[in-house]
Each structure stands twice: as C-alpha cells, then as structure tokens.
Amino acid sequence: MASSKEYLEFVLEQLSGLDGVSYRAMMGEYIIYYRGKIVGGIYDDRFLVKPVPAAVDMMPEAERELPYEGAKEMLLVEDVEDRGFLEELLERMYEELPVAGKKK
C-alpha cells in the first residue's frame, strides 16, 4: 500500500516550524530529510524514523517496524499530533544522523 499525499502533507505541516525539512518521493512512499540528512520517511501512512540514540531516548516504548520488506527496522512515531515533540525529535536526531550519500 502506498502512502497518501494527504498524510505526507499533514506530517510536513506538523514539521513546518523547522527550517530545512524536505522530502523525496520513492516508489509510492516518501523519504523525509532534515537539513540534508535522512531522518526517516512516510511508509504505508506511518511516520518512521531512524533508531538513532536520541530517537530511542525520546521514544523508549516506540514500536520497531519495517518500512518495507528487507529494510532495517525503524521507530514508529505515534505522536504526530504534537508539533513540539516532532520538532524536538528531529533537532535532537540531527547530529547523530549520517550525511546522506550522493548518487553516482
């Protein structure tokens, strides 16, 4: 099941207080970037983030889910209604995220 554009737009609106949030469509899903680094994505209308220590600290009870078959587990962000929480989550994750690789 592909993610809806409406869910993507909702999550982006929730993150609109941060500068540097962008996305890229990929096979019916959406990769979410913060200041050039991949933080996670929208998969099957779920907002999943990379399980870096800051994200695990902020969401210790978060479900670990696969974005798609064969992928690494990510953390399910359940509290997408809380803008402040989402903004703090991305801010705290940023330093722990690897720089996005360039395509050859």
KAMOUR-V616450 format. One record per helix or strand of 3 or more residues. SS is the DSSP state (A for helix, B for strand). FROM is the first residue (numbers start at 1). TO is the last residue. If there is no record, write none. Layout:
# KAMOUR-V616450
ss | from | to
SS | FROM | TO
SS | FROM | TO
This chain:
# KAMOUR-V616450
ss | from | to
A | 5 | 14
B | 21 | 26
B | 29 | 34
B | 37 | 43
B | 46 | 49
A | 53 | 58
B | 64 | 66
B | 73 | 76
A | 83 | 94
